[in-house]
Amino acid sequence: MEITSKDLIQDLIERTRKNINEVEKFNQLSIEVLNWKKTSEYWSILECLEHLNLYGNFYIPEIKQQIAISKHHESENFKSGWLGNYFAKSMLPKEKLNKMKTFKSMNPAGSMLNKDVLSTFINHQYMLLDVLDMSKKVNLIKTKTGISISKWLKLRLGDTFRVVIYHNQRHILQAKKVLEEVNRRKTL
């Protein structure tokens, strides 16, 4: 994938703002609806978002730190790396979400969750908007970040943003599908 750095950042900002708007709507729901699960194999709305919070706890500080220490000034264009592009594309939401195995440390299933999960997620998104703004001053190709699954693998900053934000979109869509199921069951 090739795009101007400016257009990539703008697209990611818009996606993040949309994510904030979608999750703010969940604040109107009761705690029972937010914790409802089709079966124990499925996640509730809050579990979907807590999963994203767990990743945000890793990626937001990592991104912020790498931007702060980067010696690479902004570049006009961004070209995705093959691995980063693969990860990003695999995170993009699709009409029929393919199941993916999650790491045990990032699996919130069975947690006792409350509406603080929503506040944490929204706060993370505002932090993400801040680091997206900070990233305008660094090279999105040469600035690299670690990833949550391995200390040794590094992704281009632009790809890391894409992975994180697409992953957010994916699980917000999953949470919305849970809500659709709750609403469908109410009408039966």
KADA-V702446 format. One record per helix or strand of 2 or more residues. SS is the DSSP state (h for helix, s for strand). FROM is the first residue (numbers start at 1). TO is the last residue. If there is no record, write none. Layout:
SS/FROM/TO, SS/FROM/TO
This chain:
s/2/4, h/5/26, h/31/35, h/45/69, s/77/79, h/82/91, h/104/106, h/116/137, s/144/147, s/150/156, h/157/186
